[in-house]
Amino acid sequence: LVLELNQVVIPTYGTVPDQQNLHTPEWADFEDKPDSLFFSDGQRRIDFVLVYEDETKKMTHKRSGRKQQKRKRQVYESNLINNGLQLEATRSVLDEKLIFVKVHAPWEVLCTYAEVMHIKLPLQPNDLKTRDSAFNWFSRFFRVDENIIKPEQEFFTAPFQKEHLSNFYIQDKDTFFNPATRSRIVHFILSRVEYATKNNVKKFGINKLLDTGIYKAAFPLHDSSFRHPSTDPNCPSERYLLYREWAHPKNIFKLQPLDFIRKYYGEKIGIYFAWLGFYTNMLIVAAVVGVGCFLYGCLTKDNCTWSQEVCDPNIGGNIIMCPQCDKVCTYWNLTITCESSKKLCIFDSFGTLVFAVFMGIWVTLFLEFWKRRQAELEYEWDTVEYLEQEEQVRPEYEARCTHVVMNEIIQQEEYVPYTACGKCIRMTFCASAIFFWILLIIASVIGIIVYRLSVFLVFSATLSQHINGTEAIRKYLTPQTATSVTASLISFIVIMVLNIIYEKVAILITDFELPRTQTDYENSLTTKMFLFQFVNYYSSCFYIAFFKGKFVGHPGNPVYWLGKYRNEECDPGGCLLELTTQLAIIVGGKAIWNNIQEVLLPWVKNLIGRYGAAARSEKVVPRWEQDYHLQPIGKLGLFYEYLEMVIQFGFVTLFVASFPLAPLLALINNMLEIRLDAWKLTTQFRRMVPQKAQDIGAWQPIMQGIAILAVVTNAMIIAFTSDMIPRLVYYWSFSVPPYGSHSSHTMKGYINSTLSVFNISDFKNASKPFSPWFGNQTTCRQVYRDLRYPAGHQHQYEHNIYYWHVIAAKLAFIIVMEHVIYFVNFIISYVIPDVSQKTKSKVKREKYLTQKLLHENDLKVVKKTMGNIADKIIKRVDSTFRPKAE
């Protein structure tokens, strides 16, 4: 490829021509054909549009700067013409300062660069028989009407070669290269044409001209308005069809026309929507099982023995709990937590365990089946053996290339932006900056913890004035609930604010790193953004799940934060309900915020742009000018879409044991997300330059890492956050002799046996409550299940045997659950091949045809010249390439 580029592209650079030798674009007036996609002659198709501001009409004082910019632009356009492209310039209808340069690539140019870029083009129609799926009869109700968007014909393809032109399936030269391929070829040329030479270093590429403001925009055209079909009979109005059959809200339950999306926007956009649609479809199964587990919890909550004991006035009503904070908190009655214990029964049930195991297996099924689907798309979209073009150096990198070093590979001197020492300093600074921001997130989490501790004192003092209060609000608004909800809301706001700040910081850090290519830039930014957002979104959830209420001591000897704040305690039912609340607020709030932001921002910007051009309603505006006033999608457009979905994937998998409705919320959000993203692309953004992409890139290993971590987190949530293991230990061991007094296994007496007894006379002066003690009782019960010997025991306040049984059971459960799920996942990964047999057959058939068709003519020539000897050679060659009979 490099040699081909040197032969085809580099010679066109040459030397910068003199003023009199410059080629200039043709000039043409707009002919009041708003939907035309052709030059003024109506024959040559517009493959790309460049927009610049006329230097003679710019309101700037630097005349020399204007001349320099104009010179670079003229040289660039002249070199484009030297490359074989045809240019036509037209002045803007709405703003006379703007000039639109339309670019057309003739047939010879398309053929030359299709060969250079190894673009795969049709050889012959696919003749392999395909079996109809058993689900086709069902899925046809959700597919787009084939009379409106006709299915794309399948072809066997091969990398284009001009010398074998007759072997390719060419019915019409005008349609052989579709508009997306034409735009990609033209952009390839635009990115490699020179415009200046400085210090023997050539400056080239449309990206640098855009960055320096010489051009204001460069984009391929949409083929029509999204509101109505094109009036031009030669235009297929694919944008209109995509809006009506894909992006419109009425299609929310329809399958996506992926081949049509890929044809119009390219493989990179197509693979994103294919992945998002596949993920959404897989969520249907997870959502159904999750809702089933939730309903199971709702139906069985009334049979929850331990919750009944909490609400029973004869059991929970006689249990007096110790204060949850020092001095200002009072003694309280266990029945206050009756409503929260009923809610907890919904989420902390046997269904939770079933769902956690199911999701551990589901995530592997999702990733394995996606690999198969991805392999099918790689074949169908001709990216199986996609050869990445040598990527162009970023303008920011080249602009700072001032140091000369010796390249060990080519043994020549080359310019680099920094020395080895400078690179080391940059990496150290960037790593320190990332570490600092991660510490800042942890500091914000600690701040919210301090908020919880301090505000809990206030809520405890105001919401629980005395033990026997019967206010209705106290059923639902306990100090724990009030603290949890307000802290979750504040945590969500802090997360959103830090996201906005860090997004800019991450870009600044990555810019300072100065990655060489755009791929390096995106990979570096992906690592930083995901690492930050992982800590930002999940840190508060990890705290509630695995740290809150775990290191609190006991009433006579509590543990303090910062030597001042008494450590947080969980509700008597555990922290699972609080984790559920936190997840519901963050997942729901994030989905609402992101969707509003994605819809409103581009819509408002375009609305302002439309009102800014008051003459728009009075004049006929050409297609290129209508598209210019749309929003550019940006270099990292898909990056943020992937990031949003992968963070959601983490919430759906990492903490699903505490929130079985998470897949349902994600499903609803994604159904809207697909249509909102489609709506943005078809109505609010300029058409993207079509790009090739084999897969979803670095996001796949990230999801695989999340899948592995999800098994561990869900096992630990069930073991340490929920109350399932202590209940099972009590049921099977401590409810019956020798530890219990019941004759058969039962949950009766669970609450009384798991809340440790504390003698109020053992309170230290620093934590002794101000409120007086009512009644003749001399003990109170510990809020959290720390399972200690009671006051008066020879080992008082030390962990009892029940505690050690529970710890052993928790550790055993984690080990067993992890190993079972990992083993099942290993079997699934082994049984499900990454590439289906059908796809393998198609790939082999295509390779065989490529060898046969592209070399058949050469063999005929050899046969004529060599006679009988050639017959023997051909027989041997045929036997080599002919597929073996099975």
Stockholm file with secondary structure:
# STOCKHOLM 1.0

chainA/1-886         LVLELNQVVIPTYGTVPDQQNLHTPEWADFEDKPDSLFFSDGQRRIDFVLVYEDETKKMTHKRSGRKQQKRKRQVYESNLINNGLQLEATRSVLDEKLIFVKVHAPWEVLCTYAEVMHIKLPLQPNDLKTRDSAFNWFSRFFRVDENIIKPEQEFFTAPFQKEHLSNFYIQDKDTFFNPATRSRIVHFILSRVEYATKNNVKKFGINKLLDTGIYKAAFPLHDSSFRHPSTDPNCPSERYLLYREWAHPKNIFKLQPLDFIRKYYGEKIGIYFAWLGFYTNMLIVAAVVGVGCFLYGCLTKDNCTWSQEVCDPNIGGNIIMCPQCDKVCTYWNLTITCESSKKLCIFDSFGTLVFAVFMGIWVTLFLEFWKRRQAELEYEWDTVEYLEQEEQVRPEYEARCTHVVMNEIIQQEEYVPYTACGKCIRMTFCASAIFFWILLIIASVIGIIVYRLSVFLVFSATLSQHINGTEAIRKYLTPQTATSVTASLISFIVIMVLNIIYEKVAILITDFELPRTQTDYENSLTTKMFLFQFVNYYSSCFYIAFFKGKFVGHPGNPVYWLGKYRNEECDPGGCLLELTTQLAIIVGGKAIWNNIQEVLLPWVKNLIGRYGAAARSEKVVPRWEQDYHLQPIGKLGLFYEYLEMVIQFGFVTLFVASFPLAPLLALINNMLEIRLDAWKLTTQFRRMVPQKAQDIGAWQPIMQGIAILAVVTNAMIIAFTSDMIPRLVYYWSFSVPPYGSHSSHTMKGYINSTLSVFNISDFKNASKPFSPWFGNQTTCRQVYRDLRYPAGHQHQYEHNIYYWHVIAAKLAFIIVMEHVIYFVNFIISYVIPDVSQKTKSKVKREKYLTQKLLHENDLKVVKKTMGNIADKIIKRVDSTFRPKAE
#=GR chainA/1-886 SS CHHHHHHHTGGGTCSCCCGGGCCCCEECCCCSCTTCCBCTTSSSBCCEEEEEECGGGCCCSCHHHHHHHHHHHHHHHHHHHHTTCEEEEEECSSCTTEEEEEEECCHHHHHHHHHHTTCEEEEEECCCCCCCCTTHHHHTTTSCCTTTSCCCCCEEEEECCGGGGGGSCCSCHHHHSCHHHHHHHHHHHHTTCEEEEETTEEEECHHHHHHTTSSSEEECCCSSCSSSCCSCTTCCCHHHHHIIIIISGGGTTSCCCHHHHHHHHCHHHHHHHHHHHHHHHHHHHHHHHHHHHHHHHHHHGGGCHHHHHHHCTTTGGGCEECCSSSSSCCCEEGGGGHHHHHHHHHHSSHHHHHHHHHHHHHHHHHHHHHHHHHHHHHHHTTCTTCCCCCCCBCHHHHHTCCEEEEETTTTEEEEESSCHHHHHHHHHHHHHHHHHHHHHHHHHHHHHHHHHHHHHHHHHHHHCSSTTCCCTHHHHCCHHHHHHHHHHHHHHHHHHHHHHHHHHHHHHHHHHHCCSBHHHHHHHHHHHHHHHHHHHHHHHHHHHHHTTTTSCEETTEECEETTTEECCCCBTTBSHHHHHHHHHHHHHHHHHHHHHHHHHHHHHHHHHHHHHCGGGGTSCCCHHHHHHTSBCCCTTHHHHHHHHHHHHHHHHHHSTTTCTTHHHHHHHHHHHHHHHHHHIIIIIBCCCCCCCCSSCTTHHHHHHHHHHHHHHHHHHIIIIISSHHHHHHIIIIISSTTTCCCSSCCCTTHHHHHSCEEEGGGCCTTTCCSSCCCSSCCEEECSSCCCBCCTTSTTTTSBCHHHHHHHHHHHHHHHHHHHHHHHHHHHHHHHSCSSCHHHHHHHHHHHHHHHHHHHHHHHHHHHHHHTHHHHHHHHHHHHHHSCCCC
#=GC SS_cons         CHHHHHHHTGGGTCSCCCGGGCCCCEECCCCSCTTCCBCTTSSSBCCEEEEEECGGGCCCSCHHHHHHHHHHHHHHHHHHHHTTCEEEEEECSSCTTEEEEEEECCHHHHHHHHHHTTCEEEEEECCCCCCCCTTHHHHTTTSCCTTTSCCCCCEEEEECCGGGGGGSCCSCHHHHSCHHHHHHHHHHHHTTCEEEEETTEEEECHHHHHHTTSSSEEECCCSSCSSSCCSCTTCCCHHHHHIIIIISGGGTTSCCCHHHHHHHHCHHHHHHHHHHHHHHHHHHHHHHHHHHHHHHHHHHGGGCHHHHHHHCTTTGGGCEECCSSSSSCCCEEGGGGHHHHHHHHHHSSHHHHHHHHHHHHHHHHHHHHHHHHHHHHHHHTTCTTCCCCCCCBCHHHHHTCCEEEEETTTTEEEEESSCHHHHHHHHHHHHHHHHHHHHHHHHHHHHHHHHHHHHHHHHHHHHCSSTTCCCTHHHHCCHHHHHHHHHHHHHHHHHHHHHHHHHHHHHHHHHHHCCSBHHHHHHHHHHHHHHHHHHHHHHHHHHHHHTTTTSCEETTEECEETTTEECCCCBTTBSHHHHHHHHHHHHHHHHHHHHHHHHHHHHHHHHHHHHHCGGGGTSCCCHHHHHHTSBCCCTTHHHHHHHHHHHHHHHHHHSTTTCTTHHHHHHHHHHHHHHHHHHIIIIIBCCCCCCCCSSCTTHHHHHHHHHHHHHHHHHHIIIIISSHHHHHHIIIIISSTTTCCCSSCCCTTHHHHHSCEEEGGGCCTTTCCSSCCCSSCCEEECSSCCCBCCTTSTTTTSBCHHHHHHHHHHHHHHHHHHHHHHHHHHHHHHHSCSSCHHHHHHHHHHHHHHHHHHHHHHHHHHHHHHTHHHHHHHHHHHHHHSCCCC
//
